[in-house]
């Protein structure tokens, strides 16, 4: 609210975190004065239907700000117009295979230096 105009891109580790943060942002927006509630929130993750993914590329209407909550899908070959601020906690979800159990699972790890540079 105190920064200049420009859209925000927030990197998060996965779909569950994105959906949780999206809910928190909507909850907290309701607590603000009506004039400060002009913020559009768009999730962006790989299993999101493509028509919903495409919404992040549309500019926000005049007087509105736009926040894109994205996984690392947004760090490679995707440029979201209007982004002025990037928030990056430095975490990413990766697939991990355990040869002992034979099970694949998603774990959260720190981003590599190359990923961090790509995100700015």
C-alpha positions in Angstrom: 0.0 0.0 0.0 2.9 2.3 0.6 4.9 1.6 -2.6 4.4 3.1 -6.0 2.2 1.6 -8.7 3.2 -1.7 -10.3 2.1 -5.3 -10.2 3.5 -7.8 -7.8 4.8 -11.3 -8.6 5.2 -13.6 -5.5 7.0 -16.9 -5.9 5.6 -19.7 -3.6 6.6 -23.3 -3.4 3.4 -25.0 -4.5 -0.3 -25.1 -5.3 -1.3 -25.6 -1.6 0.7 -22.7 -0.4 -0.7 -20.5 -3.3 -4.3 -21.3 -2.4 -3.6 -20.7 1.3 -2.0 -17.3 0.7 -4.7 -16.4 -1.8 -7.3 -17.0 0.9 -5.4 -15.0 3.5 -5.0 -12.0 1.1 -8.7 -12.0 0.3 -9.5 -12.1 4.0 -7.2 -9.3 4.9 -8.4 -7.1 1.9 -11.9 -7.2 3.5 -10.4 -5.5 6.6 -9.0 -2.5 4.6 -10.8 0.7 3.7 -12.9 0.1 0.5 -10.6 2.4 -1.5 -7.6 0.2 -0.6 -9.4 -3.1 -1.6 -8.6 -2.6 -5.3 -6.3 -5.6 -5.7 -6.7 -8.5 -8.0 -5.1 -11.8 -7.0 -4.2 -14.4 -9.7 -2.8 -17.9 -8.9 -0.4 -19.5 -11.4 0.6 -23.1 -11.1 1.0 -26.0 -13.6 -2.3 -27.9 -12.8 -4.4 -24.7 -13.1 -6.6 -24.8 -16.2 -4.9 -22.9 -19.1 -7.8 -20.3 -19.3 -7.1 -19.4 -15.6 -3.4 -19.3 -16.2 -3.9 -16.8 -19.0 -5.5 -14.3 -16.7 -2.1 -13.3 -15.3 -1.2 -11.8 -18.7 -4.2 -9.4 -18.7 -3.4 -5.9 -17.4 -5.3 -4.8 -14.2 -8.0 -2.3 -14.8 -7.2 1.3 -14.1 -7.1 2.0 -10.3 -6.4 -1.7 -9.5 -3.2 -3.5 -8.6 -2.5 -7.1 -9.6 -0.7 -9.8 -7.5 0.3 -13.0 -9.2 1.0 -15.9 -6.8 3.1 -18.3 -8.8 5.2 -21.4 -8.5 8.5 -21.7 -10.4 6.4 -22.0 -13.5 6.7 -18.3 -13.8 10.5 -18.2 -13.7 11.2 -19.8 -17.1 10.0 -18.4 -20.4 7.1 -16.5 -18.9 7.1 -12.7 -18.7 4.1 -11.2 -16.9 3.6 -7.6 -18.1 3.4 -4.8 -15.5 5.4 -6.6 -12.8 7.4 -4.1 -10.8 7.9 -5.9 -7.6 9.1 -9.5 -7.0 8.7 -11.3 -3.7 10.8 -14.4 -3.5 11.2 -16.4 -0.2 13.8 -18.5 -2.0 12.0 -21.9 -1.8 10.8 -24.3 -4.5 9.0 -27.7 -4.5 10.9 -30.5 -6.2 10.2 -34.1 -6.9 12.3 -36.4 -4.7 12.7 -40.2 -5.2 13.7 -42.4 -2.3 15.4 -45.6 -3.5 14.9 -47.2 -0.1 11.1 -46.9 -0.2 10.6 -46.6 -4.0 8.4 -43.6 -3.4 8.4 -40.2 -5.1 7.4 -37.2 -3.1 7.4 -33.4 -3.3 9.8 -31.7 -0.9 10.5 -28.0 -0.4 14.1 -26.9 -0.9 16.0 -23.7 -1.2 16.2 -22.3 -4.8 19.5 -22.5 -6.6 21.4 -19.3 -7.4 20.5 -19.7 -11.1 16.8 -20.0 -10.2 17.0 -16.9 -8.0 18.7 -14.9 -10.7 16.0 -16.0 -13.2 13.2 -14.8 -10.9 14.3 -11.2 -10.6 
